[in-house]
Amino acid sequence: MKSSELLEILKEKSVRSFSRLPLVIDDFGREPKQIMDFGNLKSPMIELLCERYDNGAWTHGVSNFTLETLSSENQYGKMTGDRLKSMFSFIELKGESRRK
């Protein structure tokens, strides 16, 4: 599921509904980091990642970003970045883009 589509679902459903089942996230890191929810600023993807980390849920992702970029304050922050280190194996594919 694309990260932007997942974010739209998280606006309607609880993070807990995605906290245990295996999940594959495409374009990881490209979704908006914060949303307004009835006047409150929320970070649903960070909440989801932390919940999945706590539950040991299998999470797979595809991203154009490095761990350092994802761990930056402009993305998920250092705390979530530390969790990403243990949740994911980062494999860099070098060479020309395979997108057409």
mmCIF file as gemmi writes it, N, C-alpha and C atoms, coordinates in Angstrom:
data_model
loop_
_atom_site.group_PDB
_atom_site.id
_atom_site.type_symbol
_atom_site.label_atom_id
_atom_site.label_alt_id
_atom_site.label_comp_id
_atom_site.label_asym_id
_atom_site.label_entity_id
_atom_site.label_seq_id
_atom_site.pdbx_PDB_ins_code
_atom_site.Cartn_x
_atom_site.Cartn_y
_atom_site.Cartn_z
_atom_site.occupancy
_atom_site.B_iso_or_equiv
_atom_site.pdbx_formal_charge
_atom_site.auth_seq_id
_atom_site.auth_asym_id
_atom_site.pdbx_PDB_model_num
ATOM 1 N N . MET Axp A 1 ? 0.852 -1.163 0 1 0 ? 1 A 1
ATOM 2 C CA . MET Axp A 1 ? 0 0 0 1 0 ? 1 A 1
ATOM 3 C C . MET Axp A 1 ? 0.901 1.229 0 1 0 ? 1 A 1
ATOM 4 N N . LYS Axp A 2 ? 0.573 2.198 -0.812 1 0 ? 2 A 1
ATOM 5 C CA . LYS Axp A 2 ? 1.352 3.437 -0.84 1 0 ? 2 A 1
ATOM 6 C C . LYS Axp A 2 ? 1.187 4.167 0.491 1 0 ? 2 A 1
ATOM 7 N N . SER Axp A 3 ? 2.266 4.801 0.933 1 0 ? 3 A 1
ATOM 8 C CA . SER Axp A 3 ? 2.246 5.481 2.226 1 0 ? 3 A 1
ATOM 9 C C . SER Axp A 3 ? 1.169 6.565 2.273 1 0 ? 3 A 1
ATOM 10 N N . SER Axp A 4 ? 0.945 7.261 1.16 1 0 ? 4 A 1
ATOM 11 C CA . SER Axp A 4 ? -0.08 8.311 1.133 1 0 ? 4 A 1
ATOM 12 C C . SER Axp A 4 ? -1.484 7.71 1.28 1 0 ? 4 A 1
ATOM 13 N N . GLU Axp A 5 ? -1.712 6.515 0.689 1 0 ? 5 A 1
ATOM 14 C CA . GLU Axp A 5 ? -3.007 5.839 0.843 1 0 ? 5 A 1
ATOM 15 C C . GLU Axp A 5 ? -3.189 5.358 2.277 1 0 ? 5 A 1
ATOM 16 N N . LEU Axp A 6 ? -2.121 4.827 2.861 1 0 ? 6 A 1
ATOM 17 C CA . LEU Axp A 6 ? -2.176 4.377 4.252 1 0 ? 6 A 1
ATOM 18 C C . LEU Axp A 6 ? -2.497 5.541 5.177 1 0 ? 6 A 1
ATOM 19 N N . LEU Axp A 7 ? -1.9 6.694 4.915 1 0 ? 7 A 1
ATOM 20 C CA . LEU Axp A 7 ? -2.172 7.88 5.732 1 0 ? 7 A 1
ATOM 21 C C . LEU Axp A 7 ? -3.647 8.262 5.662 1 0 ? 7 A 1
ATOM 22 N N . GLU Axp A 8 ? -4.241 8.198 4.482 1 0 ? 8 A 1
ATOM 23 C CA . GLU Axp A 8 ? -5.669 8.513 4.337 1 0 ? 8 A 1
ATOM 24 C C . GLU Axp A 8 ? -6.529 7.541 5.158 1 0 ? 8 A 1
ATOM 25 N N . ILE Axp A 9 ? -6.16 6.269 5.168 1 0 ? 9 A 1
ATOM 26 C CA . ILE Axp A 9 ? -6.905 5.281 5.958 1 0 ? 9 A 1
ATOM 27 C C . ILE Axp A 9 ? -6.722 5.555 7.441 1 0 ? 9 A 1
ATOM 28 N N . LEU Axp A 10 ? -5.51 5.933 7.846 1 0 ? 10 A 1
ATOM 29 C CA . LEU Axp A 10 ? -5.239 6.21 9.26 1 0 ? 10 A 1
ATOM 30 C C . LEU Axp A 10 ? -6.006 7.426 9.762 1 0 ? 10 A 1
ATOM 31 N N . LYS Axp A 11 ? -6.412 8.318 8.857 1 0 ? 11 A 1
ATOM 32 C CA . LYS Axp A 11 ? -7.236 9.461 9.257 1 0 ? 11 A 1
ATOM 33 C C . LYS Axp A 11 ? -8.61 8.982 9.728 1 0 ? 11 A 1
ATOM 34 N N . GLU Axp A 12 ? -9.09 7.885 9.144 1 0 ? 12 A 1
ATOM 35 C CA . GLU Axp A 12 ? -10.423 7.371 9.44 1 0 ? 12 A 1
ATOM 36 C C . GLU Axp A 12 ? -10.419 6.26 10.503 1 0 ? 12 A 1
ATOM 37 N N . LYS Axp A 13 ? -9.372 5.431 10.492 1 0 ? 13 A 1
ATOM 38 C CA . LYS Axp A 13 ? -9.311 4.281 11.39 1 0 ? 13 A 1
ATOM 39 C C . LYS Axp A 13 ? -8.235 4.48 12.443 1 0 ? 13 A 1
ATOM 40 N N . SER Axp A 14 ? -8.31 3.693 13.477 1 0 ? 14 A 1
ATOM 41 C CA . SER Axp A 14 ? -7.321 3.716 14.537 1 0 ? 14 A 1
ATOM 42 C C . SER Axp A 14 ? -6.012 3.079 14.073 1 0 ? 14 A 1
ATOM 43 N N . VAL Axp A 15 ? -4.907 3.563 14.601 1 0 ? 15 A 1
ATOM 44 C CA . VAL Axp A 15 ? -3.599 2.98 14.336 1 0 ? 15 A 1
ATOM 45 C C . VAL Axp A 15 ? -3.592 1.521 14.768 1 0 ? 15 A 1
ATOM 46 N N . ARG Axp A 16 ? -4.314 1.209 15.825 1 0 ? 16 A 1
ATOM 47 C CA . ARG Axp A 16 ? -4.343 -0.16 16.357 1 0 ? 16 A 1
ATOM 48 C C . ARG Axp A 16 ? -4.887 -1.174 15.356 1 0 ? 16 A 1
ATOM 49 N N . SER Axp A 17 ? -5.694 -0.744 14.394 1 0 ? 17 A 1
ATOM 50 C CA . SER Axp A 17 ? -6.221 -1.682 13.398 1 0 ? 17 A 1
ATOM 51 C C . SER Axp A 17 ? -5.123 -2.177 12.458 1 0 ? 17 A 1
ATOM 52 N N . PHE Axp A 18 ? -3.974 -1.508 12.444 1 0 ? 18 A 1
ATOM 53 C CA . PHE Axp A 18 ? -2.836 -1.905 11.615 1 0 ? 18 A 1
ATOM 54 C C . PHE Axp A 18 ? -1.633 -2.312 12.466 1 0 ? 18 A 1
ATOM 55 N N . SER Axp A 19 ? -1.834 -2.561 13.748 1 0 ? 19 A 1
ATOM 56 C CA . SER Axp A 19 ? -0.695 -2.739 14.647 1 0 ? 19 A 1
ATOM 57 C C . SER Axp A 19 ? -0.1 -4.14 14.664 1 0 ? 19 A 1
ATOM 58 N N . ARG Axp A 20 ? -0.782 -5.147 14.126 1 0 ? 20 A 1
ATOM 59 C CA . ARG Axp A 20 ? -0.272 -6.51 14.261 1 0 ? 20 A 1
ATOM 60 C C . ARG Axp A 20 ? -0.086 -7.269 12.951 1 0 ? 20 A 1
ATOM 61 N N . LEU Axp A 21 ? -0.919 -7.04 11.96 1 0 ? 21 A 1
ATOM 62 C CA . LEU Axp A 21 ? -0.829 -7.787 10.709 1 0 ? 21 A 1
ATOM 63 C C . LEU Axp A 21 ? 0.401 -7.351 9.911 1 0 ? 21 A 1
ATOM 64 N N . PRO Axp A 22 ? 0.981 -8.246 9.097 1 0 ? 22 A 1
ATOM 65 C CA . PRO Axp A 22 ? 2.09 -7.83 8.231 1 0 ? 22 A 1
ATOM 66 C C . PRO Axp A 22 ? 1.657 -6.666 7.333 1 0 ? 22 A 1
ATOM 67 N N . LEU Axp A 23 ? 2.581 -5.759 7.075 1 0 ? 23 A 1
ATOM 68 C CA . LEU Axp A 23 ? 2.266 -4.561 6.299 1 0 ? 23 A 1
ATOM 69 C C . LEU Axp A 23 ? 3.438 -4.239 5.374 1 0 ? 23 A 1
ATOM 70 N N . VAL Axp A 24 ? 3.133 -3.944 4.118 1 0 ? 24 A 1
ATOM 71 C CA . VAL Axp A 24 ? 4.135 -3.505 3.147 1 0 ? 24 A 1
ATOM 72 C C . VAL Axp A 24 ? 3.787 -2.074 2.748 1 0 ? 24 A 1
ATOM 73 N N . ILE Axp A 25 ? 4.739 -1.16 2.922 1 0 ? 25 A 1
ATOM 74 C CA . ILE Axp A 25 ? 4.518 0.257 2.635 1 0 ? 25 A 1
ATOM 75 C C . ILE Axp A 25 ? 5.383 0.666 1.449 1 0 ? 25 A 1
ATOM 76 N N . ASP Axp A 26 ? 4.748 1.165 0.401 1 0 ? 26 A 1
ATOM 77 C CA . ASP Axp A 26 ? 5.452 1.646 -0.789 1 0 ? 26 A 1
ATOM 78 C C . ASP Axp A 26 ? 5.639 3.155 -0.666 1 0 ? 26 A 1
ATOM 79 N N . ASP Axp A 27 ? 6.722 3.661 -1.205 1 0 ? 27 A 1
ATOM 80 C CA . ASP Axp A 27 ? 7.05 5.092 -1.144 1 0 ? 27 A 1
ATOM 81 C C . ASP Axp A 27 ? 7.12 5.582 0.293 1 0 ? 27 A 1
ATOM 82 N N . PHE Axp A 28 ? 7.694 4.772 1.14 1 0 ? 28 A 1
ATOM 83 C CA . PHE Axp A 28 ? 7.845 5.061 2.563 1 0 ? 28 A 1
ATOM 84 C C . PHE Axp A 28 ? 8.593 6.377 2.755 1 0 ? 28 A 1
ATOM 85 N N . GLY Axp A 29 ? 8.03 7.29 3.527 1 0 ? 29 A 1
ATOM 86 C CA . GLY Axp A 29 ? 8.65 8.577 3.8 1 0 ? 29 A 1
ATOM 87 C C . GLY Axp A 29 ? 8.163 9.711 2.931 1 0 ? 29 A 1
ATOM 88 N N . ARG Axp A 30 ? 7.314 9.437 1.961 1 0 ? 30 A 1
ATOM 89 C CA . ARG Axp A 30 ? 6.845 10.484 1.053 1 0 ? 30 A 1
ATOM 90 C C . ARG Axp A 30 ? 5.511 11.089 1.491 1 0 ? 30 A 1
ATOM 91 N N . GLU Axp A 31 ? 4.866 10.483 2.462 1 0 ? 31 A 1
ATOM 92 C CA . GLU Axp A 31 ? 3.575 10.982 2.932 1 0 ? 31 A 1
ATOM 93 C C . GLU Axp A 31 ? 3.777 12.225 3.81 1 0 ? 31 A 1
ATOM 94 N N . PRO Axp A 32 ? 2.752 13.067 3.957 1 0 ? 32 A 1
ATOM 95 C CA . PRO Axp A 32 ? 2.865 14.194 4.886 1 0 ? 32 A 1
ATOM 96 C C . PRO Axp A 32 ? 3.133 13.675 6.297 1 0 ? 32 A 1
ATOM 97 N N . LYS Axp A 33 ? 4.014 14.327 7.024 1 0 ? 33 A 1
ATOM 98 C CA . LYS Axp A 33 ? 4.402 13.836 8.35 1 0 ? 33 A 1
ATOM 99 C C . LYS Axp A 33 ? 3.358 14.167 9.418 1 0 ? 33 A 1
ATOM 100 N N . GLN Axp A 34 ? 2.668 15.274 9.235 1 0 ? 34 A 1
ATOM 101 C CA . GLN Axp A 34 ? 1.667 15.676 10.221 1 0 ? 34 A 1
ATOM 102 C C . GLN Axp A 34 ? 0.373 16.055 9.514 1 0 ? 34 A 1
ATOM 103 N N . ILE Axp A 35 ? -0.732 15.813 10.212 1 0 ? 35 A 1
ATOM 104 C CA . ILE Axp A 35 ? -2.048 16.191 9.702 1 0 ? 35 A 1
ATOM 105 C C . ILE Axp A 35 ? -2.811 16.891 10.816 1 0 ? 35 A 1
ATOM 106 N N . MET Axp A 36 ? -3.81 17.645 10.421 1 0 ? 36 A 1
ATOM 107 C CA . MET Axp A 36 ? -4.698 18.274 11.4 1 0 ? 36 A 1
ATOM 108 C C . MET Axp A 36 ? -5.899 17.361 11.594 1 0 ? 36 A 1
ATOM 109 N N . ASP Axp A 37 ? -6.227 17.07 12.837 1 0 ? 37 A 1
ATOM 110 C CA . ASP Axp A 37 ? -7.364 16.233 13.172 1 0 ? 37 A 1
ATOM 111 C C . ASP Axp A 37 ? -8.212 16.982 14.188 1 0 ? 37 A 1
ATOM 112 N N . PHE Axp A 38 ? -9.299 17.586 13.723 1 0 ? 38 A 1
ATOM 113 C CA . PHE Axp A 38 ? -10.173 18.383 14.571 1 0 ? 38 A 1
ATOM 114 C C . PHE Axp A 38 ? -9.393 19.422 15.361 1 0 ? 38 A 1
ATOM 115 N N . GLY Axp A 39 ? -8.471 20.111 14.669 1 0 ? 39 A 1
ATOM 116 C CA . GLY Axp A 39 ? -7.689 21.173 15.286 1 0 ? 39 A 1
ATOM 117 C C . GLY Axp A 39 ? -6.45 20.705 16.014 1 0 ? 39 A 1
ATOM 118 N N . ASN Axp A 40 ? -6.216 19.4 16.081 1 0 ? 40 A 1
ATOM 119 C CA . ASN Axp A 40 ? -5.036 18.866 16.751 1 0 ? 40 A 1
ATOM 120 C C . ASN Axp A 40 ? -4.038 18.371 15.709 1 0 ? 40 A 1
ATOM 121 N N . LEU Axp A 41 ? -2.774 18.661 15.93 1 0 ? 41 A 1
ATOM 122 C CA . LEU Axp A 41 ? -1.718 18.2 15.041 1 0 ? 41 A 1
ATOM 123 C C . LEU Axp A 41 ? -1.349 16.77 15.413 1 0 ? 41 A 1
ATOM 124 N N . LYS Axp A 42 ? -1.419 15.853 14.43 1 0 ? 42 A 1
ATOM 125 C CA . LYS Axp A 42 ? -1.118 14.443 14.67 1 0 ? 42 A 1
ATOM 126 C C . LYS Axp A 42 ? -0.063 13.954 13.686 1 0 ? 42 A 1
ATOM 127 N N . SER Axp A 43 ? 0.651 12.914 14.096 1 0 ? 43 A 1
ATOM 128 C CA . SER Axp A 43 ? 1.644 12.246 13.242 1 0 ? 43 A 1
ATOM 129 C C . SER Axp A 43 ? 1.287 10.772 13.161 1 0 ? 43 A 1
ATOM 130 N N . PRO Axp A 44 ? 0.274 10.423 12.351 1 0 ? 44 A 1
ATOM 131 C CA . PRO Axp A 44 ? -0.227 9.05 12.347 1 0 ? 44 A 1
ATOM 132 C C . PRO Axp A 44 ? 0.787 8.003 11.902 1 0 ? 44 A 1
ATOM 133 N N . MET Axp A 45 ? 1.674 8.319 10.967 1 0 ? 45 A 1
ATOM 134 C CA . MET Axp A 45 ? 2.641 7.321 10.517 1 0 ? 45 A 1
ATOM 135 C C . MET Axp A 45 ? 3.652 7.022 11.622 1 0 ? 45 A 1
ATOM 136 N N . ILE Axp A 46 ? 4.087 8.04 12.343 1 0 ? 46 A 1
ATOM 137 C CA . ILE Axp A 46 ? 5.004 7.825 13.467 1 0 ? 46 A 1
ATOM 138 C C . ILE Axp A 46 ? 4.304 6.991 14.536 1 0 ? 46 A 1
ATOM 139 N N . GLU Axp A 47 ? 3.049 7.309 14.832 1 0 ? 47 A 1
ATOM 140 C CA . GLU Axp A 47 ? 2.282 6.522 15.811 1 0 ? 47 A 1
ATOM 141 C C . GLU Axp A 47 ? 2.185 5.067 15.367 1 0 ? 47 A 1
ATOM 142 N N . LEU Axp A 48 ? 1.916 4.854 14.074 1 0 ? 48 A 1
ATOM 143 C CA . LEU Axp A 48 ? 1.791 3.499 13.544 1 0 ? 48 A 1
ATOM 144 C C . LEU Axp A 48 ? 3.112 2.746 13.657 1 0 ? 48 A 1
ATOM 145 N N . LEU Axp A 49 ? 4.211 3.376 13.261 1 0 ? 49 A 1
ATOM 146 C CA . LEU Axp A 49 ? 5.51 2.721 13.329 1 0 ? 49 A 1
ATOM 147 C C . LEU Axp A 49 ? 5.881 2.36 14.764 1 0 ? 49 A 1
ATOM 148 N N . CYS Axp A 50 ? 5.607 3.256 15.704 1 0 ? 50 A 1
ATOM 149 C CA . CYS Axp A 50 ? 5.905 2.978 17.116 1 0 ? 50 A 1
ATOM 150 C C . CYS Axp A 50 ? 5.039 1.842 17.642 1 0 ? 50 A 1
ATOM 151 N N . GLU Axp A 51 ? 3.783 1.822 17.282 1 0 ? 51 A 1
ATOM 152 C CA . GLU Axp A 51 ? 2.867 0.751 17.699 1 0 ? 51 A 1
ATOM 153 C C . GLU Axp A 51 ? 3.327 -0.594 17.129 1 0 ? 51 A 1
ATOM 154 N N . ARG Axp A 52 ? 3.703 -0.601 15.864 1 0 ? 52 A 1
ATOM 155 C CA . ARG Axp A 52 ? 4.158 -1.838 15.224 1 0 ? 52 A 1
ATOM 156 C C . ARG Axp A 52 ? 5.478 -2.308 15.831 1 0 ? 52 A 1
ATOM 157 N N . TYR Axp A 53 ? 6.352 -1.39 16.17 1 0 ? 53 A 1
ATOM 158 C CA . TYR Axp A 53 ? 7.611 -1.738 16.83 1 0 ? 53 A 1
ATOM 159 C C . TYR Axp A 53 ? 7.326 -2.401 18.179 1 0 ? 53 A 1
ATOM 160 N N . ASP Axp A 54 ? 6.445 -1.794 18.952 1 0 ? 54 A 1
ATOM 161 C CA . ASP Axp A 54 ? 6.099 -2.331 20.275 1 0 ? 54 A 1
ATOM 162 C C . ASP Axp A 54 ? 5.489 -3.726 20.187 1 0 ? 54 A 1
ATOM 163 N N . ASN Axp A 55 ? 4.742 -3.998 19.118 1 0 ? 55 A 1
ATOM 164 C CA . ASN Axp A 55 ? 4.086 -5.294 18.945 1 0 ? 55 A 1
ATOM 165 C C . ASN Axp A 55 ? 4.938 -6.309 18.187 1 0 ? 55 A 1
ATOM 166 N N . GLY Axp A 56 ? 6.07 -5.883 17.667 1 0 ? 56 A 1
ATOM 167 C CA . GLY Axp A 56 ? 6.931 -6.784 16.902 1 0 ? 56 A 1
ATOM 168 C C . GLY Axp A 56 ? 6.314 -7.215 15.58 1 0 ? 56 A 1
ATOM 169 N N . ALA Axp A 57 ? 5.457 -6.371 15.019 1 0 ? 57 A 1
ATOM 170 C CA . ALA Axp A 57 ? 4.764 -6.704 13.772 1 0 ? 57 A 1
ATOM 171 C C . ALA Axp A 57 ? 5.724 -6.602 12.589 1 0 ? 57 A 1
ATOM 172 N N . TRP Axp A 58 ? 5.567 -7.506 11.645 1 0 ? 58 A 1
ATOM 173 C CA . TRP Axp A 58 ? 6.385 -7.488 10.432 1 0 ? 58 A 1
ATOM 174 C C . TRP Axp A 58 ? 6.002 -6.293 9.572 1 0 ? 58 A 1
ATOM 175 N N . THR Axp A 59 ? 6.981 -5.484 9.262 1 0 ? 59 A 1
ATOM 176 C CA . THR Axp A 59 ? 6.761 -4.297 8.451 1 0 ? 59 A 1
ATOM 177 C C . THR Axp A 59 ? 7.824 -4.259 7.363 1 0 ? 59 A 1
ATOM 178 N N . HIS Axp A 60 ? 7.397 -4.133 6.126 1 0 ? 60 A 1
ATOM 179 C CA . HIS Axp A 60 ? 8.304 -4.03 4.991 1 0 ? 60 A 1
ATOM 180 C C . HIS Axp A 60 ? 8.044 -2.689 4.318 1 0 ? 60 A 1
ATOM 181 N N . GLY Axp A 61 ? 9.073 -2.09 3.786 1 0 ? 61 A 1
ATOM 182 C CA . GLY Axp A 61 ? 8.898 -0.812 3.116 1 0 ? 61 A 1
ATOM 183 C C . GLY Axp A 61 ? 9.852 -0.636 1.963 1 0 ? 61 A 1
ATOM 184 N N . VAL Axp A 62 ? 9.439 0.164 1.017 1 0 ? 62 A 1
ATOM 185 C CA . VAL Axp A 62 ? 10.26 0.543 -0.129 1 0 ? 62 A 1
ATOM 186 C C . VAL Axp A 62 ? 10.351 2.06 -0.099 1 0 ? 62 A 1
ATOM 187 N N . SER Axp A 63 ? 11.578 2.579 -0.19 1 0 ? 63 A 1
ATOM 188 C CA . SER Axp A 63 ? 11.757 4.015 -0.075 1 0 ? 63 A 1
ATOM 189 C C . SER Axp A 63 ? 12.937 4.481 -0.923 1 0 ? 63 A 1
ATOM 190 N N . ASN Axp A 64 ? 12.889 5.716 -1.326 1 0 ? 64 A 1
ATOM 191 C CA . ASN Axp A 64 ? 14.027 6.336 -1.998 1 0 ? 64 A 1
ATOM 192 C C . ASN Axp A 64 ? 14.924 7.041 -0.986 1 0 ? 64 A 1
ATOM 193 N N . PHE Axp A 65 ? 14.581 6.978 0.303 1 0 ? 65 A 1
ATOM 194 C CA . PHE Axp A 65 ? 15.314 7.678 1.347 1 0 ? 65 A 1
ATOM 195 C C . PHE Axp A 65 ? 16.237 6.727 2.104 1 0 ? 65 A 1
ATOM 196 N N . THR Axp A 66 ? 17.339 7.263 2.612 1 0 ? 66 A 1
ATOM 197 C CA . THR Axp A 66 ? 18.257 6.495 3.445 1 0 ? 66 A 1
ATOM 198 C C . THR Axp A 66 ? 17.765 6.511 4.889 1 0 ? 66 A 1
ATOM 199 N N . LEU Axp A 67 ? 18.346 5.653 5.711 1 0 ? 67 A 1
ATOM 200 C CA . LEU Axp A 67 ? 18.006 5.646 7.134 1 0 ? 67 A 1
ATOM 201 C C . LEU Axp A 67 ? 18.306 7 7.764 1 0 ? 67 A 1
ATOM 202 N N . GLU Axp A 68 ? 19.411 7.61 7.373 1 0 ? 68 A 1
ATOM 203 C CA . GLU Axp A 68 ? 19.776 8.916 7.932 1 0 ? 68 A 1
ATOM 204 C C . GLU Axp A 68 ? 18.722 9.968 7.609 1 0 ? 68 A 1
ATOM 205 N N . THR Axp A 69 ? 18.211 9.944 6.394 1 0 ? 69 A 1
ATOM 206 C CA . THR Axp A 69 ? 17.172 10.9 5.997 1 0 ? 69 A 1
ATOM 207 C C . THR Axp A 69 ? 15.874 10.621 6.753 1 0 ? 69 A 1
ATOM 208 N N . LEU Axp A 70 ? 15.481 9.35 6.839 1 0 ? 70 A 1
ATOM 209 C CA . LEU Axp A 70 ? 14.247 8.994 7.533 1 0 ? 70 A 1
ATOM 210 C C . LEU Axp A 70 ? 14.32 9.317 9.025 1 0 ? 70 A 1
ATOM 211 N N . SER Axp A 71 ? 15.542 9.289 9.594 1 0 ? 71 A 1
ATOM 212 C CA . SER Axp A 71 ? 15.735 9.565 11.022 1 0 ? 71 A 1
ATOM 213 C C . SER Axp A 71 ? 15.879 11.046 11.332 1 0 ? 71 A 1
ATOM 214 N N . SER Axp A 72 ? 15.898 11.885 10.311 1 0 ? 72 A 1
ATOM 215 C CA . SER Axp A 72 ? 16.077 13.319 10.527 1 0 ? 72 A 1
ATOM 216 C C . SER Axp A 72 ? 14.809 13.933 11.132 1 0 ? 72 A 1
ATOM 217 N N . GLU Axp A 73 ? 14.974 15.105 11.707 1 0 ? 73 A 1
ATOM 218 C CA . GLU Axp A 73 ? 13.841 15.8 12.322 1 0 ? 73 A 1
ATOM 219 C C . GLU Axp A 73 ? 12.798 16.22 11.289 1 0 ? 73 A 1
ATOM 220 N N . ASN Axp A 74 ? 13.189 16.345 10.016 1 0 ? 74 A 1
ATOM 221 C CA . ASN Axp A 74 ? 12.243 16.685 8.954 1 0 ? 74 A 1
ATOM 222 C C . ASN Axp A 74 ? 11.387 15.491 8.551 1 0 ? 74 A 1
ATOM 223 N N . GLN Axp A 75 ? 11.787 14.291 8.946 1 0 ? 75 A 1
ATOM 224 C CA . GLN Axp A 75 ? 11.04 13.084 8.597 1 0 ? 75 A 1
ATOM 225 C C . GLN Axp A 75 ? 10.394 12.508 9.862 1 0 ? 75 A 1
ATOM 226 N N . TYR Axp A 76 ? 10.927 11.39 10.363 1 0 ? 76 A 1
ATOM 227 C CA . TYR Axp A 76 ? 10.309 10.712 11.509 1 0 ? 76 A 1
ATOM 228 C C . TYR Axp A 76 ? 10.963 11.019 12.839 1 0 ? 76 A 1
ATOM 229 N N . GLY Axp A 77 ? 12.128 11.621 12.838 1 0 ? 77 A 1
ATOM 230 C CA . GLY Axp A 77 ? 12.817 11.961 14.072 1 0 ? 77 A 1
ATOM 231 C C . GLY Axp A 77 ? 13.734 10.846 14.555 1 0 ? 77 A 1
ATOM 232 N N . LYS Axp A 78 ? 14.591 11.187 15.516 1 0 ? 78 A 1
ATOM 233 C CA . LYS Axp A 78 ? 15.609 10.248 15.989 1 0 ? 78 A 1
ATOM 234 C C . LYS Axp A 78 ? 15.012 9.048 16.725 1 0 ? 78 A 1
ATOM 235 N N . MET Axp A 79 ? 14.013 9.271 17.558 1 0 ? 79 A 1
ATOM 236 C CA . MET Axp A 79 ? 13.436 8.161 18.318 1 0 ? 79 A 1
ATOM 237 C C . MET Axp A 79 ? 12.851 7.108 17.379 1 0 ? 79 A 1
ATOM 238 N N . THR Axp A 80 ? 12.045 7.54 16.426 1 0 ? 80 A 1
ATOM 239 C CA . THR Axp A 80 ? 11.462 6.609 15.467 1 0 ? 80 A 1
ATOM 240 C C . THR Axp A 80 ? 12.549 6.051 14.553 1 0 ? 80 A 1
ATOM 241 N N . GLY Axp A 81 ? 13.553 6.862 14.21 1 0 ? 81 A 1
ATOM 242 C CA . GLY Axp A 81 ? 14.667 6.398 13.393 1 0 ? 81 A 1
ATOM 243 C C . GLY Axp A 81 ? 15.415 5.249 14.051 1 0 ? 81 A 1
ATOM 244 N N . ASP Axp A 82 ? 15.592 5.318 15.371 1 0 ? 82 A 1
ATOM 245 C CA . ASP Axp A 82 ? 16.231 4.21 16.094 1 0 ? 82 A 1
ATOM 246 C C . ASP Axp A 82 ? 15.393 2.943 15.992 1 0 ? 82 A 1
ATOM 247 N N . ARG Axp A 83 ? 14.1 3.094 16.036 1 0 ? 83 A 1
ATOM 248 C CA . ARG Axp A 83 ? 13.222 1.934 15.896 1 0 ? 83 A 1
ATOM 249 C C . ARG Axp A 83 ? 13.276 1.372 14.479 1 0 ? 83 A 1
ATOM 250 N N . LEU Axp A 84 ? 13.387 2.259 13.494 1 0 ? 84 A 1
ATOM 251 C CA . LEU Axp A 84 ? 13.478 1.806 12.103 1 0 ? 84 A 1
ATOM 252 C C . LEU Axp A 84 ? 14.709 0.928 11.895 1 0 ? 84 A 1
ATOM 253 N N . LYS Axp A 85 ? 15.823 1.261 12.585 1 0 ? 85 A 1
ATOM 254 C CA . LYS Axp A 85 ? 17.046 0.466 12.473 1 0 ? 85 A 1
ATOM 255 C C . LYS Axp A 85 ? 16.805 -0.994 12.823 1 0 ? 85 A 1
ATOM 256 N N . SER Axp A 86 ? 16.009 -1.225 13.856 1 0 ? 86 A 1
ATOM 257 C CA . SER Axp A 86 ? 15.769 -2.609 14.263 1 0 ? 86 A 1
ATOM 258 C C . SER Axp A 86 ? 14.585 -3.237 13.536 1 0 ? 86 A 1
ATOM 259 N N . MET Axp A 87 ? 13.719 -2.429 12.945 1 0 ? 87 A 1
ATOM 260 C CA . MET Axp A 87 ? 12.55 -2.957 12.238 1 0 ? 87 A 1
ATOM 261 C C . MET Axp A 87 ? 12.862 -3.364 10.803 1 0 ? 87 A 1
ATOM 262 N N . PHE Axp A 88 ? 13.814 -2.674 10.169 1 0 ? 88 A 1
ATOM 263 C CA . PHE Axp A 88 ? 14.071 -2.852 8.743 1 0 ? 88 A 1
ATOM 264 C C . PHE Axp A 88 ? 15.508 -3.251 8.484 1 0 ? 88 A 1
ATOM 265 N N . SER Axp A 89 ? 15.729 -3.956 7.394 1 0 ? 89 A 1
ATOM 266 C CA . SER Axp A 89 ? 17.055 -4.158 6.825 1 0 ? 89 A 1
ATOM 267 C C . SER Axp A 89 ? 17.124 -3.223 5.628 1 0 ? 89 A 1
ATOM 268 N N . PHE Axp A 90 ? 18.055 -2.305 5.647 1 0 ? 90 A 1
ATOM 269 C CA . PHE Axp A 90 ? 18.172 -1.333 4.567 1 0 ? 90 A 1
ATOM 270 C C . PHE Axp A 90 ? 19.102 -1.882 3.5 1 0 ? 90 A 1
ATOM 271 N N . ILE Axp A 91 ? 18.582 -2.018 2.283 1 0 ? 91 A 1
ATOM 272 C CA . ILE Axp A 91 ? 19.341 -2.534 1.152 1 0 ? 91 A 1
ATOM 273 C C . ILE Axp A 91 ? 19.328 -1.47 0.063 1 0 ? 91 A 1
ATOM 274 N N . GLU Axp A 92 ? 20.5 -0.948 -0.262 1 0 ? 92 A 1
ATOM 275 C CA . GLU Axp A 92 ? 20.594 0.102 -1.28 1 0 ? 92 A 1
ATOM 276 C C . GLU Axp A 92 ? 20.781 -0.543 -2.654 1 0 ? 92 A 1
ATOM 277 N N . LEU Axp A 93 ? 19.931 -0.163 -3.576 1 0 ? 93 A 1
ATOM 278 C CA . LEU Axp A 93 ? 20.054 -0.631 -4.961 1 0 ? 93 A 1
ATOM 279 C C . LEU Axp A 93 ? 20.719 0.489 -5.759 1 0 ? 93 A 1
ATOM 280 N N . LYS Axp A 94 ? 21.925 0.228 -6.209 1 0 ? 94 A 1
ATOM 281 C CA . LYS Axp A 94 ? 22.681 1.243 -6.945 1 0 ? 94 A 1
ATOM 282 C C . LYS Axp A 94 ? 22.46 1.087 -8.428 1 0 ? 94 A 1
ATOM 283 N N . GLY Axp A 95 ? 22.758 2.125 -9.169 1 0 ? 95 A 1
ATOM 284 C CA . GLY Axp A 95 ? 22.632 2.087 -10.618 1 0 ? 95 A 1
ATOM 285 C C . GLY Axp A 95 ? 21.55 3.016 -11.101 1 0 ? 95 A 1
ATOM 286 N N . GLU Axp A 96 ? 21.253 2.907 -12.368 1 0 ? 96 A 1
ATOM 287 C CA . GLU Axp A 96 ? 20.247 3.763 -12.978 1 0 ? 96 A 1
ATOM 288 C C . GLU Axp A 96 ? 18.859 3.386 -12.489 1 0 ? 96 A 1
ATOM 289 N N . SER Axp A 97 ? 17.961 4.351 -12.547 1 0 ? 97 A 1
ATOM 290 C CA . SER Axp A 97 ? 16.576 4.108 -12.156 1 0 ? 97 A 1
ATOM 291 C C . SER Axp A 97 ? 15.951 3.059 -13.073 1 0 ? 97 A 1
ATOM 292 N N . ARG Axp A 98 ? 15.148 2.207 -12.489 1 0 ? 98 A 1
ATOM 293 C CA . ARG Axp A 98 ? 14.462 1.174 -13.264 1 0 ? 98 A 1
ATOM 294 C C . ARG Axp A 98 ? 13.037 1.597 -13.622 1 0 ? 98 A 1
ATOM 295 N N . ARG Axp A 99 ? 12.692 2.8 -13.235 1 0 ? 99 A 1
ATOM 296 C CA . ARG Axp A 99 ? 11.356 3.32 -13.559 1 0 ? 99 A 1
ATOM 297 C C . ARG Axp A 99 ? 11.343 3.818 -14.981 1 0 ? 99 A 1
ATOM 298 N N . LYS Axp A 100 ? 10.246 3.62 -15.615 1 0 ? 100 A 1
ATOM 299 C CA . LYS Axp A 100 ? 10.123 4.035 -17.021 1 0 ? 100 A 1
ATOM 300 C C . LYS Axp A 100 ? 9.119 5.135 -17.13 1 0 ? 100 A 1
